[in-house]
Amino acid sequence: MASMTDLVFLLLIFFMLSANTPNALDLLLPKAKGKSTNKQNVAISIKKDLTYYIDAKPIALENIENALVNKLANEENPTIILRVEETVPIEKAVTVMDIANKHKFKIILAVRPQ
C-alpha cells in the first residue's frame, strides 16, 4: 500500500510541475550574442560626423523618409537594419526609429558582438 501512495504522490508532483499556468506568457527573448535570421531589405547607417547612409549611399536626413517609403513599398515584411556608431547622440537614432514606426517598418538595431 505504501508503494501505491508513493506512486500517486509522484504522479501528482509530475502533473503539477508540467501543467501550464494560465497567466504565464510564452516569450522568446532575444540574446545580444545571437544573430538575426530576418531578411534585411535596407540598411541605414549613421556615422559619428552625423552623415546618414542608405545601403552605403549618402543621403540627407530630410530625404530618408521618402527614400525608405519608395525602397520598401513592394516588400511584404519591410525590415530596416539600423547601424549607429557609439558616439552618435541617441536622438539621431530615435529619429530614424520614428520614421520606421510611422510607416510600420520593422527596425533592428545592429550591435557589436560581445
Buried (B, 14 or more C-beta within 10 A) or exposed (E): EEEEEEEEEEEEEEEEEEEEEEEEEEEEEEEEEEEEEEEEBBBBBBBEEEEBBBBEEEBEBEEBBEBBBEBBEEEEEBBBBBBBEEEBEEEBBEBBBEBBEEBEBEBBEEEEEE
